[in-house]
Amino acid sequence: MQEQNLSYSNEQNQQIELLKIELEKSKNLLEDERLL
């Protein structure tokens, strides 16, 4: 049970990291477009 929780939260963390990266990318894109 304990180990399952650990791997689950690890996966969640990876998802969150990916989402953060996506957010950063879109933010940068938006800023670029405003500069144009």
Buried (B, 14 or more C-beta within 10 A) or exposed (E): EEEEEEEEEEEEEEEEEEEEEEEEEEEEEEEEEEEE
